[in-house]
């Protein structure tokens, strides 16, 4: 993935045009994959008798739906120019984290704070 271009002194975080295109393509591919997985699972659940549907199927459905919401949010942030900025502390999310989870909204520290608060 192309690296981010930014001004570390001011804390701004911007992607160059090539990086923006690359991130958009990756997010759109992730979205297509998740939407396809969701459609297949929805059809399988719909065709199955209710007593044969596992609780894990419903969990997978919800996880796929949530992933689509997160991916759409990342595409919106990319369009707005705020992609890669932590929604918790406003610092740049490390490129390695974005490489693994291109739709992530928080840096590791802020994500950890949110996870502990959710317990």
Protein Blocks (a to p, Z undefined) as FASTA:
>chain_A
ZZddddfknopacddfklmmmmmmmmmmmmmmmmmmmmmmmmmmmmpcfklpcfklmmmm
mmmmmmmmmmmmmmmmmmnopgoiafklopacdfklmmmmmmbcbdfklmmmmmmmmZZ
